[in-house]
Amino acid sequence: MAAKKTKKNRLTLIIVLVVFVTVTYFFNWYFNRPSFVHYPAFGINMPTNYAIHGIDVSKYQKTIGWRLVKEMQVDNISLGFAFIKATEGLSSVDKQFSRNWAMAEKNKLVRGAYHFFIPGKSGKIQAENFIKTVRLKKGDLPPVLDVEQTYGVPKEALQKQVADWIAVVENKYGVQPIIYTNVSFYETLLAGKFDAYPLWVAHYLQKERPRINRKWQFWQHSETGRVNGIDAFVDFNVFNGNSIDFENLLMQ
């Protein structure tokens, strides 16, 4: 009889623990999930509780009216930064980079430059392509490595090529580069090797914060935004922090 009672008590305890863990997980998810507000002028739902918003652009946005971008404000939301594609692979330079880079600065938008990484090609030579194209100044965002495809390159080789790019760029600019990728790519191929570097994560298919087991600095939450001065869809991002955190991230 005592054995049956002990077994019953153990089963009850297990059930209670399972229920507790489930309820705790649900409440954490429910209360920590971001709420979204639809802004017709931007054409998208925007996550709330983020003070610093920005976009990322390339040649696909064609000729941008940067003054209109800077002046656009809806309620309390304006655009405070722009990541601009600079280079790709071993030698390609985005045909809109020079203009975008100069005009973003002229219109007092914090700017950042990114390199689209091609796996299977020398990380060092790709880094040199970026360095000879991009002159960073005080107040700019750190350099960004956009790595989101493997092109069949094995994990270890990919990590080596990424590490080579980062080492050359970090040595040149004296600051840790930001890594841009999606949750699955990071966790499968980069986690554990590059956790010390700032992360800009793409996560826009679900209305929730990026589910990733590390701190992130930027969240690309939409690829279909609209902005005055841009006659195409544009990616929207938020910064995960306050204005002091943002200032501390910039080139000194």
N, C-alpha and C positions, 0 to 999 in steps of 0.2 A: 504493500500500500504506500509506504514512504517513497519507494522508487518511482511509482506512478506519479505521486504528487510532485516530486522533484523534476521529473520530465515535463509535467504540465507547466510548472513554474518557469522552466527554461524556455519552453515554447512561447509562453506569454511574454517573457522578456524580449525574445527575438522579435516577436510581432510588434511590440511597443517600440523597439529600436528602429525597425524598418519604417514604421509610420512616422516616427520622429524625424528620421533622416529625410524622408520624402517630403514632409511638410516644411522642414527647414529649407530644403532645396527650392521648393515652390515659392516660399516667401522671399528668399534671396533673389530668385529670378524675377518675381513680380515687382518687388520694390526697387530693384536696381536696374531694371530695363529702362531704356530711354523712351520718353514719350516723343511723338512726332507731331508737328503742326504743318499743315499745308499752306504754302505760300504761292498763290497763282502767279505772281510776278517772276518768281524763280522757277516755276513749273514743276516743283517737287515738294515732297514732305521733308522737313528739316528736323533733325534731332534737337530737342530742347536741352537746356542746362549746359550749353557750350557757348563761350563768349567770343571765341576767335574762329572766324570762318575764312575759307579760301578756295581757290580753284587750281586746277592744273591744265596746261594747254600745250599744244604743239602745232605743227603745220596744218593739222586737220581743222583747226579753228580759223584758218586763213588769216586775213588781215584784221587785227583786233583794234577796236577803238578803246584804247586804254583809259582815256579820260572818262568815258561813260562807265567803264567798269568800276573805276575808283569812286565815282560820284553816286553809283547806285546804292540806295538804302531802302529797305522795306522794314517798317516798324523799327526795331532796334538792331537789325542785322545789316551789316555792310561787309565788304570783302577786305580782309586785312593782309592777305598774302597770296602769292601765285607761284606754283612750281612750274617751271618752263623747260620743255625738252630741249636739250642742247645737242647731244650726240647719240650715235647708235653704232655698235660694233667697232670695227677697227678704224674706220675712216669717215663714216657718214656724219654730216652735220645737218641738223634740222634747218630747213631753208627759211624759217621764220624766226630762228633763235636770235640773231643779232638785233632785229627790230624789237622783238618782244622784250628782250633783256634791257635794252635802252629805254623803251617806253614805260616799262613797269617802274623803273627807277625814277624816271622823270615825273611820273604821276604818284610817286610816294607810296607805292605798294611794296611791302617786303617781298623780296624775290628769292627763289631758289632754283637751281639748275639740276637737271637729272640726265643720267646716261642710261639708255636702254641697252641692257646687257645681252650679248649673243653667246650662249654657251658653245663650247667647242673651239672658240677663238681665244687667243692669248689675253688673259686678264690684264697683263701689264701694258700691252699695246693699246687695248681699249681704254685703259686709264690715261695713257698719254694722249689719246684722241680727245678725251674730256679736258685734260689739263691745258692743252694748247688752244682750246676753244673758249674756256670759261675763266674769266678773271673775277674772283670773289673779292668783295669789299666788306669793311666793317658794317654790320647791320644786315647782311645777307644771311639767308638760311644756309646750313651746311650742305655740302654736295650730296647728291642722292644717287644711289644705284638701284635701278629698276630691274629686278630679276624675277621673272614669272613663268619662264618656260625652260625646258631641259634640252629640247631638240635631240633627245636620245642619249645625252651625256650622262654617264653613271654618277651617282651621288658624290663619291669621293673626288672625282675629277672636277665636278661642278664646284664643290666647296673650295678646292684648291684654286680654281680660276677666279672665283669670287674673292677669296682671301688675297690673291695677288692684286686685283683691282683696288681693293680697300687699302692695302698696304701702301701702294704707290700714291694714291689720292690723299690718304691721311698724312703721309710724310710731306707732301707738297703743301697742303693747306693748314696743317697743324690742328686738325679737328676731326673727330669721328664722323664718317659719312653716315647718312641715314639710309636704311634699307627699305625699299618699297617692294611689297609682294602681297599675296593673299594668305589667308590663314592656313589652308591645306598645304600650300607650297612651303611655307615657313616651317610648319610642324613636321613635315615629312623629310625635308631636305636641308634645312638650315638650323633648326633648333639645336642648342647645345654648343654650336660652333660660333654663333654670332649674337648671342644673347646680350652682350655688353653694348651693342650698337643701338642707336635710336631706331625705332620701327614706325614705318608708315604703312598701314594695313588697308588693303582693299576688301571691303565687306559691304556689299550693297544689294544682294539678292534677298536678304531677310531684314526686317525692321527690328534690329537688335544690335547691341554693341558687339564688336568682334569677340567671338568666343576663342580666346587664345590665352595660353597659360604663361603670360609674361606681360610686362608693362609695354604700352605703345604710346607714341607721341601724336601721331596723326591718323585719322580715320577717313578714308575715301568712302563716303556713304551713298553717293549717287553718280551715275554716268549720263544722266539725261537732264541736267539743269539748264536753265536759261539765264543769260546775263545780258544787260544792255551793252551794246558795243560788240557782241559776238553773234554772228549769224550761223550758229551751229550749236548742237548739244555740247555741254561742257561738264567735266567732272567736278563735284563738290566735295569739300573736305572740312573737317573740324580739327582743332588742336585740343589735345587732352591736357588742359592745365589753365592756369590764369595768366595774366599779362606779365607777371614777373617771371614765371616759368618760361614763357615765350621769349622774353628778352634774354634770358640766360642761355637759351639755345642758340641764339644768333652769333654770327662771326664777331669776334671782339677785336 
